[in-house]
Amino acid sequence: MEITSAIAEKIEELEKKFSAINQRTETHLEGLLWAKPLTYWDYIQTDALLNLQTQRTTLPDEMVFIMYHQVNELLFKMILWEINQLCHTEVPATDYFTEKLRRISRYFDMLTTSFDIMGDGMEVEQYMKFRNTLTPASGFQSAQYRLIEFASTDLINLIDYRFRATIDRNTPYTHAFEHLYWQAAGKDYKTGEKTYLLAEFERRYKDEFLRFMEEYNTINIWRKFKQLPQEHQANPELVAAMRHYDYTVNVTWVMGHLNTAKKYIESTSGPQEATGGSDWKKYMHPKYQRRIFFPELWSEEELRTWGENV
């Protein structure tokens, strides 16, 4: 092979790269002699991925249910990947900020439209059978979704409306945690007793949640937006991206989930509970929970009627 000037430049760049980490270029070049050629299935880890689905029943549509939720978790990971980059950029440019929000919203748009897979892609009779095998597990226990919320907005906007007046930015995280809106789905506020669903969720993730809450307290998406110069905060494309993200996550996606749940849960008579035992209608409907990431970007009328016209 002829050592052209282009090849010589690449070798020089490799020398700089490896010398910066006290490595010998010759060693790495020799390593290439024994490296296997890359294949699609090795790179994507196809075999491992396709062996992560384990049914607990003999009902075929349970496999659809499992894979659908695994896809959701992969999309949540993609969303957190984008949020992490945005929020850890010291001074994000307006165009960069806008593009990251558009990426995140596209993932949530995909999640929203995907509810047809569950709504129309499973037999009601099968679901109503295998769901009993899943109790008390619940989509409520998606830790990544909670991380997305913590990283998107100030903590006060995730506090149960009944307790917001008693909590501020100086409130200890452990106290605020006990009054997050989703605690209402797993706690009896008269007795303070937590359901098994909530207790196990906290046992597994509470420490991680508290660390994440503290980390994103000053760098969540809303805080990064407020750190921008005033003229950039008024950028119409950025404001539109912020509003779209907020509405998509807290109204459109939530209603898609709610309507799918209604199709199945309301198909039977008697007590109509989610697998975790929560009052699922009041927990899920945006007009009750009024989750709003960026309330300052909405008019008084929009805030007053949040989630009512869907």
Secondary structure, DSSP 8 states (H G I E B T S, - for coil): ----HHHHHHHHHHHHHHHTTT--HHHHHHHHHH-----HHHHHTHHHHHT----SSS-THHHHHHHHHHHHHHHHHHHHHHHHHHHTSSS--HHHHHHHHHHHHHHHHHHHHTHHHHHTTS-HHHHHHHHHHHTT--GGG-HHHHHHHHHHS-GGGGB-GGGGGG--TTS-HHHHHTTBGGGGGSB-TTT--B-HHHHHHHHHHHHHHHHHHHHTTTTSHHHHHHTS-HHHHT-HHHHHHHHHHHHIIIIIHHHHHHHHHHHHHTTSSS----TT---HHHHH-HHHH---S-GGGS-HHHHHTTTT--
